Amino acid sequence: MNHLKQIAAKLDEYKLDAMLITSDPGEYYAIGFHGEGMVIVTKNESRYFTDSRYIEAAGNLVTGAAITMTDRNKNFMVLAEQAVRELGIQQMGFEDGYVTVASYNQYSKLPCELVPAQSLVNNLRAAKDEEEIALMKRAQEITDQAFDAILKFIQPGMTEQEIAARLQYEMLCRGAEKMSFDPIVVSGPNGSLPHGIPSEKKVQKGEFITMDFGCKFGGYCSDMTRTIALGEPTEEMRKVYDTVLKAQLAGIAKAKAGVPGKEIHNTAAKVIEDAGYGAYFGHGFGHSVGIEIHESPNANGRDETPMPVGAAVSAEPGIYLPGKFGVRIEDVLIYTEEGNVNLTKSPKELIIL
């Protein structure tokens, strides 16, 4: 899998002769390979440079680009300068969202003008194609299966860390390459921390347990959150859970290609606000997911970007009551012209263990 042709097709629109790609996610999007290398894309050809650690694997996996290995005499900059001269590159875009000042100072020595062009790659990555969606679907299937397994594992007295460790084990056993991010497992009062870190706290009867987790398959992420009750919940806990679920369903109903993320967020946020919990929902309704766990565009209160067909965006409203508990429910949606397709199949009605 690679997207060299799609990148090349956008060069004229950005008035570029070439695109320089050096970030890990950019490299993977361009050539479908992680090799700590450098990619230069022009309209007529692409070149990929990497070192001896990755050259054999690159030769087996990378297509559509000429592959060259760096050595002591020909480092990345020497090979890049050679490509710029041989290909007649005058205007070359670069990933300004990833390039450090130190790296920019190096690249600026190339005999061409460097042009910030992060949006070229970001806009392409925002709309997933069928192959990307298939990988994300498989990643989510693994994640759903891990959730089903963890429900059979959780017992009172276990620590949040034990549950987090087991989630990772369940996903890896089912074919996950790695985690999308460090799992979040928080219970009881810790649940009011949206990005709380699993601790040695033991889960107890009468508490909510919120689990936010995901894995990578084929280089693409899954992401889901479920909040469950360990033992019978209080009336207040049920009310908050029902409010979050209603907000999520309202946002999902609004989510489709062409709708700005801001409108989707506001639709869900209004449900929470009308229920009297507006002050306890501080983050966005959702973020794009793909090679990275946080991409763009986003379904938050600020993003006015219309969602493209093929956008993969989380749907994750929450309510967090300090000192008491928190609730978040999260799925990942693929946006279509008609609406959306929900990749997440795990149940959302309140589960009581």
Backbone torsions as a table, in degrees:
resi	resn	phi	psi	omega
1	MET	NA	128.9	169.9
2	ASN	-150.8	168.9	-178.1
3	HIS	-129.3	33.1	-179.1
4	LEU	-63.9	-40.6	-179.4
5	LYS	-65.5	-39.0	179.9
6	GLN	-66.2	-39.4	177.9
7	ILE	-66.5	-45.0	179.8
8	ALA	-60.1	-38.1	-177.7
9	ALA	-66.8	-18.8	-178.1
10	LYS	-93.4	-7.3	-173.7
11	LEU	-61.9	-44.0	-179.2
12	ASP	-61.4	-39.9	-179.9
13	GLU	-59.7	-33.1	-179.2
14	TYR	-97.9	6.6	179.5
15	LYS	56.6	47.0	-179.2
16	LEU	-119.7	149.3	172.0
17	ASP	-89.8	-24.4	-176.8
18	ALA	-158.9	164.6	174.4
19	MET	-125.5	126.4	176.9
20	LEU	-96.1	123.5	-177.7
21	ILE	-122.1	120.4	-176.0
22	THR	-128.4	-12.4	-179.1
23	SER	-76.9	157.0	178.5
24	ASP	-62.5	-49.4	178.6
25	PRO	-67.6	-34.8	178.4
26	GLY	-65.5	-41.9	177.7
27	GLU	-60.5	-45.3	-178.9
28	TYR	-65.2	-40.4	178.9
29	TYR	-63.5	-41.3	-175.3
30	ALA	-70.1	-46.5	-171.9
31	ILE	-122.1	-2.1	179.4
32	GLY	70.1	32.3	-175.1
33	PHE	-150.4	138.7	174.7
34	HIS	-101.6	109.4	-178.8
35	GLY	-141.7	16.0	-178.4
36	GLU	49.8	47.2	-175.6
37	GLY	-116.3	-163.7	-179.2
38	MET	-132.8	133.9	179.2
39	VAL	-118.2	132.6	172.2
40	ILE	-120.6	121.0	-176.6
41	VAL	-112.7	126.4	171.1
42	THR	-120.5	176.6	-178.2
43	LYS	-66.2	-27.7	-173.2
44	ASN	-107.2	-23.7	179.1
45	GLU	-159.1	162.9	178.0
46	SER	-130.1	149.5	178.6
47	ARG	-128.8	142.8	179.7
48	TYR	-128.9	127.9	179.3
49	PHE	-115.7	133.2	175.2
50	THR	-149.5	173.7	-175.4
51	ASP	-101.2	-176.5	-172.4
52	SER	-63.1	-22.9	-179.8
53	ARG	-66.7	-27.3	-171.4
54	TYR	-119.3	-4.8	-169.7
55	ILE	-63.3	-39.9	-179.2
56	GLU	-66.3	-46.5	179.1
57	ALA	-63.4	-39.6	179.3
58	ALA	-62.0	-40.8	179.1
59	GLY	-62.1	-30.0	-179.8
60	ASN	-84.0	-26.8	-169.5
61	LEU	-112.8	-28.5	-173.7
62	VAL	-88.8	128.3	175.5
63	THR	-124.8	155.6	175.3
64	GLY	85.0	2.8	179.4
65	ALA	-140.8	141.2	173.5
66	ALA	-73.2	130.5	-173.9
67	ILE	-106.4	130.4	177.8
68	THR	-131.3	137.1	177.9
69	MET	-91.7	135.1	174.6
70	THR	-74.2	155.4	172.7
71	ASP	-148.8	-170.5	-175.5
72	ARG	-63.1	-31.4	-177.8
73	ASN	-92.2	-21.7	-178.6
74	LYS	-129.8	87.0	176.9
75	ASN	-83.3	-175.9	-177.3
76	PHE	-56.4	-43.3	-176.0
77	MET	-68.0	-37.6	177.3
78	VAL	-64.0	-44.7	179.9
79	LEU	-67.7	-37.9	178.6
80	ALA	-65.5	-43.0	179.0
81	GLU	-63.4	-39.5	177.4
82	GLN	-61.3	-43.1	179.7
83	ALA	-65.0	-42.7	179.9
84	VAL	-58.5	-43.7	-178.5
85	ARG	-71.6	-44.7	-176.6
86	GLU	-68.5	-33.3	-176.4
87	LEU	-95.1	-0.3	177.6
88	GLY	65.5	38.1	-177.4
89	ILE	-80.3	125.5	177.0
90	GLN	-111.1	-37.9	178.7
91	GLN	-119.7	115.7	-178.6
92	MET	-123.7	122.8	177.3
93	GLY	-74.0	153.8	175.6
94	PHE	-141.5	163.9	-175.8
95	GLU	-85.3	84.6	-177.0
96	ASP	-66.6	-15.5	177.5
97	GLY	-78.6	-11.9	-176.9
98	TYR	-123.7	-28.4	-173.4
99	VAL	-70.7	128.9	177.5
100	THR	-77.8	166.0	176.8
101	VAL	-60.3	-42.6	-179.7
102	ALA	-60.8	-43.9	179.4
103	SER	-67.3	-41.3	178.5
104	TYR	-59.8	-40.5	179.1
105	ASN	-61.7	-32.2	175.4
106	GLN	-72.8	-48.4	-177.1
107	TYR	-64.5	-29.0	-178.1
108	SER	-67.7	-10.7	176.6
109	LYS	-81.4	-9.4	177.9
110	LEU	-67.2	148.2	-177.4
111	PRO	-78.6	55.9	177.9
112	CYS	-158.8	168.9	176.5
113	GLU	-89.3	130.7	176.6
114	LEU	-91.3	132.1	-176.4
115	VAL	-123.3	124.9	176.2
116	PRO	-58.4	124.5	-175.4
117	ALA	-146.8	36.9	178.2
118	GLN	-58.9	-35.0	-176.5
119	SER	-63.9	-27.2	178.7
120	LEU	-59.1	-50.1	-179.2
121	VAL	-73.9	-41.6	-178.2
122	ASN	-60.4	-42.7	-179.0
123	ASN	-65.6	-34.6	175.4
124	LEU	-69.0	-43.8	-178.2
125	ARG	-67.7	-21.3	-177.9
126	ALA	-67.0	-28.4	-178.4
127	ALA	-108.9	105.9	-177.0
128	LYS	-77.3	141.2	175.9
129	ASP	-91.3	-179.2	-173.5
130	GLU	-63.0	-36.8	-179.4
131	GLU	-68.4	-41.1	177.8
132	GLU	-64.5	-43.4	-179.9
133	ILE	-63.2	-37.8	178.8
134	ALA	-62.5	-38.8	178.1
135	LEU	-68.1	-41.5	178.7
136	MET	-66.4	-36.1	177.8
137	LYS	-63.2	-42.6	179.1
138	ARG	-67.0	-40.1	176.9
139	ALA	-59.4	-39.9	-179.6
140	GLN	-72.0	-34.2	176.2
141	GLU	-60.1	-42.0	177.8
142	ILE	-62.6	-42.3	-178.2
143	THR	-66.9	-41.7	176.1
144	ASP	-61.1	-41.8	179.5
145	GLN	-64.7	-37.5	178.2
146	ALA	-65.4	-37.2	177.8
147	PHE	-64.5	-43.2	178.3
148	ASP	-60.2	-39.2	-179.7
149	ALA	-69.9	-39.0	-176.0
150	ILE	-68.5	-27.1	177.6
151	LEU	-64.3	-29.3	179.3
152	LYS	-84.0	-12.5	-174.8
153	PHE	-96.3	-37.1	-171.8
154	ILE	-64.9	132.0	176.1
155	GLN	-138.5	149.4	174.4
156	PRO	-55.3	140.1	179.7
157	GLY	98.1	-16.2	174.1
158	MET	-72.2	152.6	176.7
159	THR	-89.2	159.6	174.8
160	GLU	-57.5	-37.5	180.0
161	GLN	-64.7	-39.6	178.0
162	GLU	-61.5	-43.1	-179.1
163	ILE	-66.3	-42.1	179.0
164	ALA	-62.1	-42.6	179.2
165	ALA	-63.2	-40.9	-179.5
166	ARG	-66.6	-38.2	177.2
167	LEU	-57.9	-44.9	179.5
168	GLN	-63.5	-43.2	177.9
169	TYR	-58.1	-46.4	-177.6
170	GLU	-63.0	-38.4	179.8
171	MET	-71.5	-42.9	-179.9
172	LEU	-64.1	-38.5	178.7
173	CYS	-64.4	-23.4	-177.0
174	ARG	-98.3	8.7	173.8
175	GLY	110.3	3.8	177.2
176	ALA	-64.9	141.8	176.2
177	GLU	-76.1	-40.5	-178.2
178	LYS	-168.8	178.5	176.5
179	MET	-82.6	148.6	172.9
180	SER	-67.1	-31.5	-178.9
181	PHE	-167.5	167.5	176.5
182	ASP	-65.6	126.0	-177.7
183	PRO	-58.6	144.8	173.4
184	ILE	-102.9	121.9	173.0
185	VAL	-132.6	112.6	-178.5
186	VAL	-133.8	145.8	-175.3
187	SER	-136.1	155.6	177.7
188	GLY	53.2	-132.4	-178.9
189	PRO	-60.4	-27.4	178.3
190	ASN	-65.4	-18.9	-178.6
191	GLY	-66.2	-14.5	178.5
192	SER	-78.8	-1.8	177.1
193	LEU	-98.0	103.3	-175.5
194	PRO	-54.1	-38.5	178.3
195	HIS	-116.7	44.0	179.3
196	GLY	-64.4	151.6	-179.5
197	ILE	-97.2	131.5	178.3
198	PRO	-54.0	134.0	-174.3
199	SER	-122.5	-174.7	177.1
200	GLU	-82.2	2.8	177.6
201	LYS	-59.7	136.9	178.0
202	LYS	-90.2	137.5	178.5
203	VAL	-75.4	144.5	-173.3
204	GLN	-132.1	158.2	175.3
205	LYS	-59.2	141.7	179.0
206	GLY	87.4	6.9	-179.0
207	GLU	-111.2	155.0	165.7
208	PHE	-83.9	147.6	170.1
209	ILE	-123.9	120.3	177.8
210	THR	-104.4	128.1	-179.7
211	MET	-124.6	118.2	179.1
212	ASP	-117.6	116.7	-172.0
213	PHE	-157.1	166.7	179.0
214	GLY	-176.7	168.4	-178.8
215	CYS	-137.2	172.1	175.4
216	LYS	-110.6	138.7	173.3
217	PHE	-138.6	125.4	-177.5
218	GLY	62.1	25.2	178.8
219	GLY	86.0	1.3	-177.3
220	TYR	-116.8	147.3	-170.6
221	CYS	-92.1	151.1	161.1
222	SER	-112.1	164.0	-179.0
223	ASP	-160.0	124.8	176.9
224	MET	-151.5	155.4	174.3
225	THR	-135.1	136.4	171.0
226	ARG	-134.0	141.2	174.1
227	THR	-113.3	125.0	-179.5
228	ILE	-121.1	161.9	177.0
229	ALA	-105.9	133.6	174.4
230	LEU	-99.8	98.6	-171.9
231	GLY	88.8	175.7	-173.1
232	GLU	-66.9	125.9	178.6
233	PRO	-79.7	159.9	176.1
234	THR	-78.0	169.3	177.3
235	GLU	-61.1	-39.7	178.7
236	GLU	-64.4	-40.9	178.7
237	MET	-61.5	-43.0	178.4
238	ARG	-63.5	-41.1	-179.4
239	LYS	-62.4	-44.7	180.0
240	VAL	-65.1	-43.6	179.3
241	TYR	-60.0	-47.2	-179.6
242	ASP	-61.9	-36.7	179.2
243	THR	-65.6	-43.8	179.3
244	VAL	-63.9	-41.5	179.8
245	LEU	-64.8	-42.7	177.7
246	LYS	-62.4	-39.6	178.6
247	ALA	-65.0	-41.9	179.8
248	GLN	-64.5	-44.2	-179.9
249	LEU	-64.3	-35.2	177.1
250	ALA	-66.0	-43.0	177.8
251	GLY	-65.0	-41.5	178.5
252	ILE	-61.7	-41.0	179.5
253	ALA	-63.2	-29.2	-179.6
254	LYS	-84.8	-20.0	-170.8
255	ALA	-76.2	118.8	174.4
256	LYS	-161.1	163.6	178.2
257	ALA	-62.2	141.4	179.7
258	GLY	95.0	-15.7	179.8
259	VAL	-92.3	129.2	177.3
260	PRO	-63.4	145.6	-180.0
261	GLY	-57.0	-33.3	-179.2
262	LYS	-60.0	-41.1	-179.1
263	GLU	-66.8	-38.0	179.8
264	ILE	-65.8	-46.0	178.3
265	HIS	-59.6	-48.3	-175.6
266	ASN	-63.8	-32.2	178.6
267	THR	-62.6	-44.4	179.2
268	ALA	-73.0	-41.2	-177.6
269	ALA	-62.1	-32.7	-179.6
270	LYS	-64.1	-37.0	178.7
271	VAL	-61.8	-43.3	-179.4
272	ILE	-68.7	-41.4	179.9
273	GLU	-65.5	-43.2	-179.8
274	ASP	-62.9	-25.8	179.3
275	ALA	-85.0	-2.1	177.0
276	GLY	92.7	11.5	-177.2
277	TYR	-115.1	18.8	-176.2
278	GLY	-55.6	-34.9	-178.6
279	ALA	-71.7	-9.5	-174.2
280	TYR	-111.6	17.0	174.8
281	PHE	-126.8	97.3	-171.2
282	GLY	-105.9	-10.4	-178.2
283	HIS	-106.2	179.5	-178.5
284	GLY	-77.2	162.9	177.9
285	PHE	-66.2	-33.9	-177.8
286	GLY	-171.9	166.2	179.1
287	HIS	-135.9	154.6	176.1
288	SER	-69.4	150.2	-177.9
289	VAL	-131.3	146.8	177.4
290	GLY	-175.0	-120.9	174.5
291	ILE	-63.2	-36.0	174.9
292	GLU	-107.8	156.6	-178.5
293	ILE	-74.5	-26.1	174.9
294	HIS	-123.3	112.1	177.0
295	GLU	-124.3	-162.2	179.4
296	SER	-137.8	158.5	3.7
297	PRO	-78.4	173.1	-176.0
298	ASN	-120.3	152.9	174.2
299	ALA	-99.3	73.3	178.0
300	ASN	-125.0	-177.8	-174.4
301	GLY	-74.6	-1.4	-177.4
302	ARG	-117.2	-27.2	-170.9
303	ASP	-77.9	114.3	-179.0
304	GLU	-98.8	9.5	179.8
305	THR	-70.8	125.4	174.6
306	PRO	-64.1	135.3	-178.4
307	MET	-70.1	132.8	178.5
308	PRO	-81.0	160.1	170.7
309	VAL	-62.4	132.5	-179.3
310	GLY	92.5	0.7	175.7
311	ALA	-62.9	138.6	176.3
312	ALA	-112.7	108.7	-169.2
313	VAL	-131.6	136.1	177.6
314	SER	-72.9	157.6	175.7
315	ALA	-129.0	97.5	-167.8
316	GLU	-142.5	63.6	174.1
317	PRO	-68.8	160.7	178.6
318	GLY	-156.3	161.2	173.0
319	ILE	-130.0	131.2	-173.9
320	TYR	-129.9	110.1	-177.4
321	LEU	-101.9	106.5	-175.9
322	PRO	-53.9	133.3	178.1
323	GLY	79.4	-6.5	-178.2
324	LYS	-115.6	-75.7	-176.9
325	PHE	-170.5	174.7	174.5
326	GLY	-140.8	158.0	177.7
327	VAL	-136.3	130.0	170.6
328	ARG	-140.4	141.0	176.7
329	ILE	-128.9	128.5	-174.4
330	GLU	-137.4	131.6	169.8
331	ASP	-123.5	171.8	171.3
332	VAL	-120.4	129.4	-176.5
333	LEU	-110.9	145.1	169.4
334	ILE	-104.9	119.5	-175.2
335	TYR	-80.2	136.9	176.6
336	THR	-124.9	174.3	177.4
337	GLU	-65.6	-30.7	-176.5
338	GLU	-89.7	-23.9	-175.6
339	GLY	170.6	-114.9	178.9
340	ASN	-159.3	161.7	174.5
341	VAL	-116.2	126.0	-178.2
342	ASN	-90.3	117.0	179.3
343	LEU	-75.6	-20.8	-173.2
344	THR	-88.8	122.7	-174.8
345	LYS	-107.3	-6.8	-179.1
346	SER	-64.2	145.6	-179.2
347	PRO	-62.9	152.6	-179.2
348	LYS	-117.6	-9.7	174.1
349	GLU	-65.3	151.7	-174.1
350	LEU	-60.6	122.2	178.0
351	ILE	-95.6	128.5	178.7
352	ILE	-116.5	118.3	-179.6
353	LEU	-91.9	NA	NA
